[in-house]
Every structure is written in C-alpha cells, then in structure tokens.
Amino acid sequence: MSSTTASTVSTASTATAAPAASTTAVTAPTTAPAPRQVPAFWLALLAAPVAAGANAPVLILPDMARSLGVATATATWMVTAFAWAMAAGTPLLAALLRRRGLKPLLRLSTALVVGGTVLVAIAPWLPVALAGRVGQSLGGAGLVAAAMNLAGSARRMGVISSGFGVMGAAGPLLGATLTDAVSWRLAFAVSAIALLAVPAVARYARDAQPGEGRFDARGATLLIALATALILLPTAPLPAVAAALLTAVLLALHVRRRPEGFVPSTLLRSPSSSSPRPSASPSPPPTSRSCSPCRPCSRTGRAGRRARSERAS
C-alpha cells in the first residue's frame, strides 16, 4: 500500500514539474545581440579630413586671391567663413542628430559637403566661393558630430581626436602641395575625403530613435549670434565685444526660462553647484568625561589600580 502511494505521489510530482519546466523554458527571456560598434578607423576617417579642409587655405591665400580678383586680406574670409559655420553648425547638427537620428544627419552632411565642394570648384567670384565654403563647413560639422556621438568610449574618442589633430596640422602643407600640382580649387576638396567613410558608418551604426519635444529656435539663434560676435572680434573688436556681451546676457536669461532648451542649463552651471555636496561627517558620540585628566582624576585612577592589584594578590 505504501509503495503504491509513493509511486502515485512521484508520478504526480513529475507531471506537475513537467509543465513548470516547459513554462520556464518558454518564458525564459532571450537576450538581443549587442549592436556592433563602428570601427574607430571609419570614425577617424569621417572626422579627420574636415580638419585638413579647414586649414588647407592657410598657405594658398595669395593664389586664391589672384584667381578671384580680390586682395589677399579679403581672401582670408574663406578661412573665417569656415570657422563661423563650424562654430554655428556643430550645435545645430548635433541637435538634428538627437532629434532625427543618424541617417538623416549623414544624408544632409553629405549633401552639404558635395554641394559646397562643387560651388568652390566652379566659383568665379568670392561670394560664391564663400557660400560653398560655408556648405563644406556645415557638412563637416555634421560628420564630426556623428563621429563623436558614435565613439562610445574615451579610447575611441582619443583615436578620432588624434586623427583630427594630425590632419589639421598637415592641412596647410597638403593644400600647398595640391595647389602647386593642380590648382587651389583642388585643395578645397580635401574635406570631401570624409565621404568615403559615410557608407561604412551608415552600415555599421544602428539609427537612434527620434527625440521628442519642440525645437528651441530662439536658443539656437542666440547661440549662433554669440558665435558670430566672437569670431568677428579680430575684424571689429568694439562692436563684436558689445554684441557678444549683449547676446550672452540674453542667452543666459533664455536658459533660465527654458533650462532644457537648445542650450541646456547644465552647461552653464559651475561644477560646485551641479555636483552634490558631501554629507557632513557624523559627530563622535559624547563621552562620559569631556574634561582632560586632572589631578584628582589621576589620583583616583592610581587608587583604583592599587585596590585591584591588592585584590588580585
């Protein structure tokens, strides 16, 4: 009888454990494969030629000025225009990356670089060349923003920054070499080398989800105005300083009204105000005697020790 009961109980427990095991096997979570990282080589190739294109005109300004029929001092606006567009376009295109994702940014940056390079190549006058230079710079700002966003670690970001610095230092010599060999217009096409990395980056990278919220047009305008005033400091110091101070005040007031806008308020806070304050160390518990050993206390201590030694003996 006992053996029959034991077999019945074991059969029932087995039947009960089987559905539980199957349920566990069915409901076990499946881990999704981790997204592949873009190789650091492609990210460096995406950003570094932009630095070379920024510095390429440094040694070829006289040749460019003669070709366009302007003075050499006027031709320096080709460098200034690139710097202004880079300063103004980097936060704008970084916001586009945050709101729309990687693929729209790569498409827009590619179109800007190609269009700007074509304009510089065919420009008969300086204003047309300046427009092409601004397009190149805006597209390059988008490519640099994409590369830094996809770095993912300080080590990979260091590789990108190293390539950026090396190509920036080699830019003037590269521009002069291309000018002597072919034409100064070819020197302005150096930044287009970055487009070779766009297909690889678009293939490896997983596009981000579009962000939500309304675009802060006023904050973006104030930031661009501030960058413009700072870049014009060498050209017109007094008006540029006045415009920069006024724009900085307006931007600070706007950030206070809209702390999560185009310029986050966390960028303007000091580290001491943004970091949490360390908690005060707990005070030591009060002792029974807060006074220092005095003469009577020391006598009492000696008497107590003498009494203990007598009891022990």
C-alpha positions as CSV (number, residue, x, y, z in Angstrom):
1,M,0.0,0.0,0.0
2,S,2.8,2.4,0.9
3,S,4.7,1.6,-2.3
4,T,1.5,2.3,-4.4
5,T,1.1,5.6,-2.6
6,A,4.7,6.6,-3.1
7,S,4.6,5.8,-6.8
8,T,1.4,7.8,-7.2
9,V,2.9,10.8,-5.4
10,S,6.1,10.6,-7.5
11,T,4.0,10.4,-10.7
12,A,2.0,13.4,-9.7
13,S,5.1,15.4,-8.8
14,T,6.7,14.5,-12.2
15,A,3.6,15.6,-14.0
16,T,3.5,18.8,-12.1
17,A,7.2,19.6,-12.7
18,A,7.0,18.9,-16.4
19,P,4.6,21.9,-17.2
20,A,6.6,24.1,-14.9
21,A,9.8,23.2,-16.7
22,S,8.2,23.8,-20.1
23,T,6.7,27.1,-18.9
24,T,10.1,28.2,-17.7
25,A,11.7,27.2,-21.0
26,V,9.1,29.2,-22.9
27,T,9.1,32.3,-20.7
28,A,12.9,32.5,-20.4
29,P,14.0,35.9,-21.7
30,T,16.1,35.9,-24.8
31,T,18.9,38.4,-24.9
32,A,19.2,40.5,-28.0
33,P,22.5,40.7,-29.7
34,A,24.5,43.8,-28.8
35,P,24.8,46.4,-31.6
36,R,28.0,46.4,-33.5
37,Q,30.3,49.3,-32.9
38,V,31.6,51.3,-35.8
39,P,35.4,50.6,-36.2
40,A,37.5,53.5,-35.0
41,F,39.2,53.8,-38.3
42,W,36.0,54.7,-40.1
43,L,35.1,57.2,-37.4
44,A,38.5,58.9,-37.7
45,L,38.2,58.9,-41.5
46,L,34.8,60.5,-41.1
47,A,36.1,63.4,-39.0
48,A,39.8,64.0,-39.7
49,P,39.6,65.3,-43.3
50,V,37.4,68.1,-42.0
51,A,40.3,69.4,-40.0
52,A,42.6,69.2,-43.1
53,G,40.0,71.1,-45.2
54,A,39.7,73.8,-42.5
55,N,43.5,74.5,-42.6
56,A,44.2,73.9,-46.3
57,P,43.8,77.5,-47.4
58,V,46.4,78.9,-45.0
59,L,49.3,78.9,-47.4
60,I,47.4,79.4,-50.7
61,L,45.6,82.6,-50.0
62,P,47.7,84.7,-52.5
63,D,47.0,82.2,-55.3
64,M,43.3,82.2,-54.5
65,A,43.1,86.0,-54.2
66,R,44.7,86.4,-57.7
67,S,42.3,83.9,-59.2
68,L,39.2,85.6,-57.7
69,G,40.5,89.1,-58.3
70,V,40.5,90.2,-54.7
71,A,43.1,91.3,-52.2
72,T,44.8,88.7,-50.0
73,A,43.3,90.3,-46.9
74,T,39.8,89.9,-48.4
75,A,40.5,86.3,-49.3
76,T,41.0,85.5,-45.6
77,W,37.2,85.5,-45.3
78,M,37.4,82.0,-46.8
79,V,39.0,80.9,-43.5
80,T,36.7,83.0,-41.3
81,A,33.6,81.7,-43.1
82,F,34.6,78.1,-42.5
83,A,35.3,78.8,-38.8
84,W,32.0,80.6,-38.3
85,A,30.0,77.9,-40.0
86,M,31.7,75.2,-37.9
87,A,31.0,77.0,-34.7
88,A,27.4,77.7,-35.5
89,G,26.7,74.4,-37.3
90,T,28.1,72.0,-34.7
91,P,25.3,72.5,-32.1
92,L,22.6,72.7,-34.8
93,L,23.6,69.4,-36.4
94,A,24.1,67.8,-33.1
95,A,20.5,68.7,-32.3
96,L,19.4,67.2,-35.6
97,L,21.2,64.0,-34.6
98,R,19.5,63.9,-31.3
99,R,16.0,64.6,-32.7
100,R,16.1,62.8,-36.1
101,G,18.8,60.1,-35.7
102,L,22.0,59.3,-37.6
103,K,20.8,58.6,-41.1
104,P,19.2,62.0,-41.8
105,L,22.3,63.7,-40.4
106,L,24.6,61.7,-42.7
107,R,22.4,62.4,-45.7
108,L,22.3,66.2,-45.0
109,S,26.0,66.4,-44.2
110,T,26.9,64.5,-47.4
111,A,24.7,66.8,-49.5
112,L,26.3,69.9,-47.9
113,V,29.8,68.8,-48.4
114,V,29.2,67.8,-52.0
115,G,27.3,71.0,-52.8
116,G,29.9,73.2,-51.1
117,T,32.8,71.5,-52.9
118,V,31.2,71.9,-56.3
119,L,30.5,75.6,-55.6
120,V,34.1,76.3,-54.6
121,A,35.3,74.4,-57.7
122,I,33.3,76.5,-60.1
123,A,33.1,79.8,-58.2
124,P,34.0,82.8,-60.4
125,W,33.6,85.3,-57.6
126,L,34.4,85.4,-53.9
127,P,30.8,85.4,-52.6
128,V,30.1,82.2,-54.5
129,A,33.2,80.6,-53.1
130,L,32.2,81.8,-49.6
131,A,28.8,80.1,-49.9
132,G,30.5,76.9,-51.0
133,R,32.9,77.2,-48.0
134,V,30.0,77.6,-45.6
135,G,28.3,74.5,-47.1
136,Q,31.5,72.5,-46.7
137,S,31.9,73.6,-43.1
138,L,28.3,72.8,-42.1
139,G,28.5,69.4,-43.7
140,G,31.8,68.8,-41.9
141,A,30.3,69.8,-38.6
142,G,27.6,67.2,-39.0
143,L,30.2,64.5,-39.8
144,V,32.3,65.4,-36.8
145,A,29.2,65.4,-34.6
146,A,28.3,61.9,-35.9
147,A,31.8,60.5,-35.3
148,M,32.0,61.8,-31.7
149,N,28.5,60.5,-31.0
150,L,29.4,57.0,-32.2
151,A,32.7,56.9,-30.4
152,G,31.2,55.3,-27.3
153,S,34.4,55.3,-25.2
154,A,37.2,57.6,-24.3
155,R,39.7,55.4,-26.0
156,R,37.9,55.5,-29.4
157,M,37.3,59.3,-29.0
158,G,41.0,59.7,-28.4
159,V,41.7,57.9,-31.8
160,I,39.3,60.3,-33.5
161,S,40.9,63.4,-31.8
162,S,44.4,62.2,-32.7
163,G,43.4,61.8,-36.4
164,F,41.7,65.2,-36.2
165,G,44.9,66.8,-34.9
166,V,47.3,65.1,-37.3
167,M,45.2,66.0,-40.4
168,G,44.7,69.6,-39.1
169,A,48.5,70.0,-38.8
170,A,49.1,68.5,-42.2
171,G,46.3,70.6,-43.9
172,P,48.4,73.7,-44.9
173,L,51.2,71.6,-46.4
174,L,48.6,69.4,-48.2
175,G,46.8,72.5,-49.5
176,A,50.1,74.0,-50.8
177,T,51.1,70.7,-52.5
178,L,47.8,70.3,-54.3
179,T,47.9,74.0,-55.4
180,D,51.4,73.6,-56.9
181,A,50.5,70.3,-58.6
182,V,47.0,71.1,-59.9
183,S,45.0,74.1,-58.6
184,W,44.0,75.9,-55.4
185,R,40.4,74.7,-56.0
186,L,41.5,71.1,-55.5
187,A,42.9,72.0,-52.1
188,F,39.4,72.9,-51.0
189,A,38.1,69.5,-51.9
190,V,40.2,67.8,-49.2
191,S,37.3,67.6,-46.7
192,A,35.3,65.6,-49.3
193,I,37.6,62.6,-48.5
194,A,35.5,62.1,-45.3
195,L,32.6,61.0,-47.5
196,L,34.4,57.7,-48.1
197,A,33.5,56.7,-44.6
198,V,29.8,57.5,-44.8
199,P,28.7,54.2,-46.3
200,A,30.6,52.2,-43.7
201,V,29.3,54.2,-40.8
202,A,25.7,54.0,-42.1
203,R,26.1,50.2,-42.4
204,Y,27.6,49.6,-39.0
205,A,25.7,52.1,-36.9
206,R,22.2,51.5,-35.7
207,D,20.0,54.5,-36.1
208,A,18.7,56.2,-32.9
209,Q,15.1,56.8,-32.1
210,P,13.9,60.4,-33.0
211,G,13.7,62.7,-30.0
212,E,10.7,64.4,-28.8
213,G,9.9,68.0,-27.9
214,R,9.8,71.3,-29.7
215,F,12.9,72.8,-31.3
216,D,14.2,75.8,-29.4
217,A,14.7,78.2,-32.3
218,R,15.3,81.2,-30.0
219,G,18.1,79.5,-28.1
220,A,19.7,78.3,-31.4
221,T,19.6,81.9,-32.8
222,L,21.2,83.4,-29.7
223,L,23.9,80.8,-29.7
224,I,24.7,81.4,-33.4
225,A,24.7,85.2,-32.8
226,L,27.2,84.7,-29.9
227,A,29.5,82.6,-32.0
228,T,29.3,85.2,-34.8
229,A,30.2,88.0,-32.5
230,L,33.2,86.1,-31.0
231,I,34.5,85.2,-34.5
232,L,34.3,88.8,-35.6
233,L,36.4,90.0,-32.7
234,P,39.7,90.4,-34.7
235,T,37.8,92.3,-37.5
236,A,35.7,94.7,-35.5
237,P,36.7,94.5,-31.8
238,L,34.4,97.1,-30.2
239,P,31.2,96.2,-31.9
240,A,31.9,92.5,-31.6
241,V,32.6,92.8,-27.8
242,A,29.3,94.8,-27.3
243,A,27.3,92.3,-29.4
244,A,28.9,89.3,-27.6
245,L,28.1,90.7,-24.1
246,L,24.5,91.6,-25.1
247,T,24.0,88.2,-26.7
248,A,25.5,86.4,-23.7
249,V,23.1,88.1,-21.3
250,L,20.1,87.3,-23.5
251,L,21.2,83.7,-23.8
252,A,21.6,83.4,-20.0
253,L,18.1,84.8,-19.5
254,H,16.7,82.5,-22.1
255,V,18.4,79.4,-20.5
256,R,16.9,80.4,-17.1
257,R,13.4,80.5,-18.7
258,R,13.9,77.3,-20.7
259,P,16.6,75.1,-18.9
260,E,16.0,72.1,-21.2
261,G,16.2,74.0,-24.5
262,F,18.8,74.2,-27.2
263,V,21.5,75.2,-24.6
264,P,20.9,73.0,-21.5
265,S,21.3,74.8,-18.2
266,T,23.7,72.1,-17.0
267,L,26.4,73.6,-19.4
268,L,26.3,76.9,-17.6
269,R,26.4,75.7,-14.1
270,S,29.6,75.6,-12.1
271,P,30.9,72.2,-11.0
272,S,30.4,73.2,-7.4
273,S,26.7,74.0,-7.9
274,S,26.0,71.0,-10.1
275,S,27.8,68.3,-8.1
276,P,26.2,67.0,-4.9
277,R,27.6,68.4,-1.7
278,P,29.3,65.9,0.5
279,S,27.4,64.9,3.6
280,A,28.7,66.1,6.9
281,S,30.7,63.6,8.8
282,P,28.8,62.4,11.9
283,S,29.9,63.9,15.1
284,P,31.5,61.5,17.6
285,P,29.2,60.3,20.3
286,P,29.6,62.2,23.6
287,T,31.9,60.7,26.1
288,S,31.2,60.3,29.8
289,R,34.1,62.6,30.6
290,S,34.8,65.6,28.4
291,C,37.5,67.1,30.6
292,S,41.2,66.4,30.4
293,P,42.7,64.2,33.1
294,C,43.3,66.4,36.0
295,R,45.0,65.9,39.4
296,P,42.1,64.3,41.3
297,C,41.2,62.0,38.4
298,S,44.7,60.8,38.2
299,R,44.8,60.1,41.9
300,T,41.5,58.2,41.7
301,G,42.9,56.2,38.8
302,R,46.1,55.3,40.8
303,A,44.0,54.3,43.9
304,G,41.8,52.1,41.7
305,R,44.7,50.3,40.2
306,R,46.3,49.8,43.7
307,A,43.0,48.3,45.0
308,R,42.7,45.9,42.0
309,S,46.3,44.7,42.5
310,E,45.7,44.1,46.2
311,R,42.5,42.0,45.4
312,A,44.4,40.1,42.8
313,S,47.2,39.3,45.3
